[in-house]
């Protein structure tokens, strides 16, 4: 039977714990930082589920990651804010944690508990796409003839003076977008519209 330490608010911990117990998990409930740390130091757990919106939950998460970076952790959160400043790649490389955004259902948690090693954090692809776009726009901003309207994801020719340099830069911009696997469509007047996935 898999052992789960569940750190959540008083009301939520009871409901989720009962649901996991019904699915044959051995669940240990905790509603405070001190109680959670004490339980963690005394016992081994296959998984830790942490509601990051619970008081002191980020502190508890960071303490666990210092004690055991490879501990399997499922973070529950209302926020898209990353728990690792460096981003998803660093988290995947150094830790063993995943995030589920609220509202979640029990099937999602169960799936992560059963198939943890095969699952990728749901935010990973979103973060990866944002970083690819950021890198591409940074490279494109070096071109003199073209400007970027980031709020519209539009790359356009600043002046309508089309010459050999303009044409060369235009094709280099297309190469950059292709390199980062960014979808786009070519508009009139040497403009490109970046398409969101």
C-alpha positions, 0 to 999 in steps of 0.5 A: 500500500502506497503511503501518502503525506497530505498537507492541506487546510483542515476542511480539504484534508479530510475530504481528499484523505477519505477519497484516497483511503477509499482508493487503497492509499495509506494517508497521513494528514497534516494541516501545519508546517510543524506537524508535516515536518515532524511526520516527514522526519519520522516516516518514509512516504511514497508521495507527498501531496501539498496544497500550495495555497495552504499557509506555510505550504511553500515553506514545507515544499522547500524544506522537503526539497532540501531534505530529499530532492527526489521525493515524489511530490504533487503540488496542488495550486490555484496559481500558474506561478512556478515553484522553481524560479529557474523554470520547468527544465530545472525542476524536471532535472533536479526534482521529482514533483508535478503540479495540478491546477485547481480545480482538479478531480480525484481521477487526476490525482489518482492518475498522477499517483499511479503513473507518476514517473510517466507524467509530465507536469501540466505546466511544462509545455506552457512554460516551454512554449513561452521560453521558446517564444521569448528566445525567438523574439530576443533574436529577432529584435536584433534585426534593424529593419523589423519591429515587434509588437509583442502584445499582438505577436506581430513582426513587421517591417518598420519602413516600407523600404524593401531592399536586399537586406530587408529580404535577407532579414525576413528569411532569417526571421522565418528561420528563427521561428522555424528553429524554435518551432513557432507557428506563424503566418505570413501577412502582407508587406513583409509582416509575420503573425505569430500564432498561439497554440 
